[in-house]
Amino acid sequence: MKKLALLLGLAATLAMAQTAHPARPTAAAAKSSCVPALQEQMQLDTINGLQQKASSYQQGILEGTITGAGGMLLLVGVVAEIRKKKQPTSNQQGLSRAASA
């Protein structure tokens, strides 16, 4: 009697499981229906990836150029200030003449 109850319970569980989750398509059927969509998506992903790579390369060149130009301007400004500070002033010559007179 226990075995019959267990078998009936198992059968009821399996019946409920089949109604709750409909049968999945076979692997071949799923593959044939998804292949064109997946191929199209893969092609679009490849095209987008190449476009992003090209635009990031151009953006990197632009940022590098701007950084290099800014660094060059800074270097030229520092060198100009150093040269300006190392030049002798005209006041020193005037003081030496006044002291000897």
C-alpha positions as CSV (number, residue, x, y, z in Angstrom):
1,M,0.0,0.0,0.0
2,K,2.9,2.4,0.8
3,K,4.5,1.6,-2.5
4,L,1.3,2.4,-4.4
5,A,1.0,5.7,-2.6
6,L,4.6,6.6,-3.4
7,L,4.2,5.8,-7.0
8,L,1.0,7.8,-7.3
9,G,2.7,10.7,-5.5
10,L,5.7,10.5,-7.9
11,A,3.4,10.3,-10.9
12,A,1.5,13.4,-9.7
13,T,4.7,15.3,-9.2
14,L,6.0,14.4,-12.7
15,A,2.6,15.5,-14.2
16,M,2.8,18.8,-12.4
17,A,6.4,19.3,-13.4
18,Q,5.5,18.9,-17.1
19,T,2.7,21.3,-16.9
20,A,4.7,23.9,-15.0
21,H,7.7,23.7,-17.4
22,P,6.8,23.1,-21.0
23,A,9.1,20.8,-22.9
24,R,12.2,22.5,-24.2
25,P,13.0,22.3,-27.9
26,T,15.7,19.9,-28.9
27,A,19.2,21.2,-29.2
28,A,19.1,20.9,-33.0
29,A,15.8,22.8,-33.2
30,A,17.1,25.5,-30.8
31,K,20.3,25.8,-32.7
32,S,18.7,26.2,-36.1
33,S,16.3,28.9,-34.9
34,C,19.0,30.9,-33.1
35,V,21.9,30.6,-35.6
36,P,20.8,33.5,-37.9
37,A,20.1,35.8,-35.0
38,L,23.3,35.0,-33.3
39,Q,25.3,35.4,-36.5
40,E,23.8,38.8,-37.1
41,Q,24.5,39.9,-33.5
42,M,28.1,38.7,-33.8
43,Q,28.6,40.7,-37.0
44,L,27.1,43.8,-35.4
45,D,29.3,43.3,-32.3
46,T,32.4,43.0,-34.5
47,I,31.5,46.1,-36.5
48,N,30.9,48.1,-33.3
49,G,34.1,46.9,-31.7
50,L,36.1,48.0,-34.8
51,Q,34.4,51.4,-34.8
52,Q,35.1,51.9,-31.1
53,K,38.7,50.8,-31.5
54,A,39.2,53.4,-34.3
55,S,37.5,56.2,-32.4
56,S,39.5,55.5,-29.3
57,Y,42.7,55.5,-31.3
58,Q,41.9,58.9,-32.7
59,Q,40.9,60.2,-29.3
60,G,44.2,59.0,-27.9
61,I,46.2,60.8,-30.6
62,L,44.2,64.0,-30.0
63,E,44.7,63.8,-26.2
64,G,48.4,63.0,-26.7
65,T,48.9,66.0,-29.0
66,I,47.1,68.4,-26.6
67,T,49.2,67.1,-23.6
68,G,52.5,67.4,-25.6
69,A,51.6,71.0,-26.7
70,G,50.8,72.0,-23.1
71,G,54.0,70.4,-21.8
72,M,56.0,72.2,-24.5
73,L,54.5,75.6,-23.6
74,L,55.2,75.0,-20.0
75,L,58.8,74.1,-20.8
76,V,59.3,77.2,-23.0
77,G,57.8,79.4,-20.2
78,V,60.2,77.9,-17.6
79,V,63.2,78.4,-19.8
80,A,62.3,82.0,-20.6
81,E,61.9,82.8,-16.9
82,I,65.3,81.3,-16.1
83,R,67.0,83.2,-18.9
84,K,65.3,86.4,-17.7
85,K,66.5,86.0,-14.2
86,K,70.1,85.2,-15.3
87,Q,70.5,88.4,-17.3
88,P,72.5,91.1,-15.6
89,T,70.6,94.2,-14.6
90,S,71.6,97.7,-15.7
91,N,71.5,99.0,-12.1
92,Q,74.7,97.2,-11.2
93,Q,76.8,99.2,-13.7
94,G,75.4,102.5,-12.5
95,L,76.3,101.8,-8.9
96,S,79.9,101.0,-9.7
97,R,80.4,104.3,-11.6
98,A,78.9,106.3,-8.7
99,A,81.2,104.6,-6.2
100,S,84.3,105.4,-8.2
101,A,83.6,109.1,-8.7
